[in-house]
Amino acid sequence: MTTSQIVICQDLEFAKESVLQHIHTRLVKSFFTDEFKVENAAAVVKEAYIAEEEHKYIILGALSYNIYAQNALLKLLEEPPRNIIFIVISRSKNALLPTIRSRLPQKILQVEKSDISLDLDIAHLDLTQIFDFLAKYRHVGKEELKEIIQKLLYESVVVHGIKLNAQELDMFDKTLELSALNSRGQNLLSYLLLTIYQAKMRT
């Protein structure tokens, strides 16, 4: 990966790890946030103008990108300083201005789908299903928990078109992080399922 690009992926953390696997230098600076604001753009500009003798990668990732912040990066993305390579990660190409998209090639990164079966009728999710599901996975392990969380997000948003707001999507990211720790899986799943249930009721 030796050219700047936009990476479109539903899972920002998955995309970041995938990008890092193809970077063979320690000169990497990451700017990840819920909303990419003007102050974040200023920090990126400052970092980009720190001279390096070899390639330096600047990775941007956010649930949403402020319009003014994007405009602040236009010239930098069009004419990056010597040896600077930008990777902009977004859940959707529509989160980025056409002027940004026109400056960088785009790559769609598919999240590896889990083979795990949720055994949930998300389209008709109700409290009884949630209770039974939590009882089934009351002793879920860390790896299986991570797969279930990713599957829940994919099934809800992509398959069934349930609209989750930025805060709810961010919560999925945070539960993925917690799944690697000693947080109780049943508690995390309970919170996510109730979130999906409430979002479904709004739709």
Stockholm file with secondary structure:
# STOCKHOLM 1.0

chainA/1-203         MTTSQIVICQDLEFAKESVLQHIHTRLVKSFFTDEFKVENAAAVVKEAYIAEEEHKYIILGALSYNIYAQNALLKLLEEPPRNIIFIVISRSKNALLPTIRSRLPQKILQVEKSDISLDLDIAHLDLTQIFDFLAKYRHVGKEELKEIIQKLLYESVVVHGIKLNAQELDMFDKTLELSALNSRGQNLLSYLLLTIYQAKMRT
#=GR chainA/1-203 SS CCSCEEEECSCHHHHHHHHHHTCCSSCEEEEEEEEECHHHHHHHHHHHTSCCSSCEEEEEEEEEECHHHHHHHHHHHHSCCTTEEEEEEESCGGGSCHHHHTTSCEEECCCCCCCCCCCCCGGGCCHHHHHHHHHHTTTCCHHHHHHHHHHHHIIIIIISCCCCCHHHHHHHHHHHHHHTTTCCHHHHHHHHHHHHHHHHHHC
#=GC SS_cons         CCSCEEEECSCHHHHHHHHHHTCCSSCEEEEEEEEECHHHHHHHHHHHTSCCSSCEEEEEEEEEECHHHHHHHHHHHHSCCTTEEEEEEESCGGGSCHHHHTTSCEEECCCCCCCCCCCCCGGGCCHHHHHHHHHHTTTCCHHHHHHHHHHHHIIIIIISCCCCCHHHHHHHHHHHHHHTTTCCHHHHHHHHHHHHHHHHHHC
//
